[in-house]
């Protein structure tokens, strides 16, 4: 019977894994630049804590509108808020369309704070689960269903508010995705729960439940499930669940920015590019002139894995 590994040893393994990962960055030029970009934008997006001002700009990233330190609106939150107000979100949808037309899902890989969080938890030294190509592609439909359902519900609420009777004004009827958005739990619910002293719950679990309600624990459960899934399967939330990514993906297949492959420089049997892809894109099945798979976030990990054959390009 094998002995259980002590927690201190697990922590040491994690530190070793993260340290080794940073050391490997010298051979991962694009990944290093991307990490700097992710951290920089994380600071800017949460820049109120540094004295930056809030602006009513709907950026195409997963960022909750109610974040205490948020300088911008998450684009999908803005789309829903305008819809539920009985108006059409021309500006927010225009930003999504323009971004995805030029950059594809670039913001998912280089800017989004939830993407950074998923990358960080994937560093944990826990064995990863490989998902086959058909399953990976099929599960992507989940995010599209979520996007369609929530936008349809937001439009219905907006219609009701415009024609009457007005629906109750709460999280369900203003920004519907907030009931499952892990970004809202990370950047809003948990922050205020500690800030107000509700957590860690010195008065007992029943008092915590009375103060926070069932919705908080529902969102916390979703956050824990998504976190565990992202540890086992890198970027699991980005791949299959995130409605913000699904909205960008609608128009990302033919984006100007793409990643191309030179088949003449590919080695027989080599799959380094596919093995490096956190989104599970079947790169070798894609057109060599440019990846058109809507899962691609233009992160460049495949370019780092095989710089001779893979490169960023402008789709002509």
Helices and strands as residue ranges (DSSP letters): H 7-23, G 24-27, H 29-45, G 47-50, E 58-59, E 73-74, H 75-84, H 90-103, H 106-110, H 113-121, H 133-139, H 141-163, H 171-174, G 176-179, H 182-184, I 185-189, H 190-195, H 205-232, H 236-240, H 243-249, E 257-261, G 263-265, H 272-276, G 283-285, H 301-305, E 310-314
